[in-house]
Amino acid sequence: MLWEEFHRVVNMNSEELRAYLLADASNEEGFPPDPDMGIDELGRSVLHVLSKRKGDLTKTDLDAMRRVVELVETMGDKTDDQSRRELMSVGHDPLRG
């Protein structure tokens, strides 16, 4: 059930999410020197889950999936700039139908 709910709320594919996270993490000086390049931790987890089959999920993956579903359901489809950026960082674009 969590698998279906996660894939319902994550309405961006892995390529779209990866491109968004990389663009969001870059700034005027380019990427920060740390190895995660400033990319949101939960967003990285979503990318990781999107690359897996249901049978390959770990407890960490399931925790991330629950967090994403809860975040999206709690926030709803807010379209103000800050809320939309937060939702898109976990793969949910509130402007998509």
Secondary structure, DSSP 8 states (H G I E B T S, - for coil): -HHHHHHHH--S-HHHHHHHHHHHH-BTTBS-SSTTTT--HHHHHHHHHHTS-GGG--HHHHHHHHHHHHHHHHH-S--SHHHHHHHHTTT--TT--
